[in-house]
Amino acid sequence: NIRVPDPRVFVYDVESDTFIFYHTGRNRVPTTHMWEATDPRLMACETIPQNLVYEVEEGEASPTNDKLEAEENQLLTLFATAGAEPILKQDSVSCRPPEGESGPNRMPVAISVPYIYFLQLPSEEGAAASSSIVTVSMR
């Protein structure tokens, strides 16, 4: 049997004693998450492309391998609220290094308004170099 990871992020709502969820998107799988320390309603969730499953709806072309490989790790910032839509997407930030920089994906490590903190690993060419923490401003 092939197990397909769930593309949803689940959060327990204490007030309503239920689980609420956010669907991270077609062919995306949540891998890590973190909460903002001073505002318990704000969380970040890293998602990766899921290439095992792709549901093609009628009239839609199936994806090419190039399209699947072009997808990248993303960090979603989500806001958990009480209301009709209990989890709202605030932003999506690429885990790739900025344009003009090379190297592996940045790894998200923390969120603290107004910044997201990433661990930038050294590229293979500069393996002797050390890792560094990179801050990205939230939008």
Buried (B, 14 or more C-beta within 10 A) or exposed (E): EEEEEEBBBEBEBEEEEEEBEBEBBEBBBBEBBBBBEEEEBBBBBBBBBBEEEEEEEEEEEEBEEEEEEEBEBBBBBBBBEEEEEBBEBEBEBEBBBEEEEEBEBBBBBBBBEEEBBBEBBBEEEEEEEEEEEBEBEBE
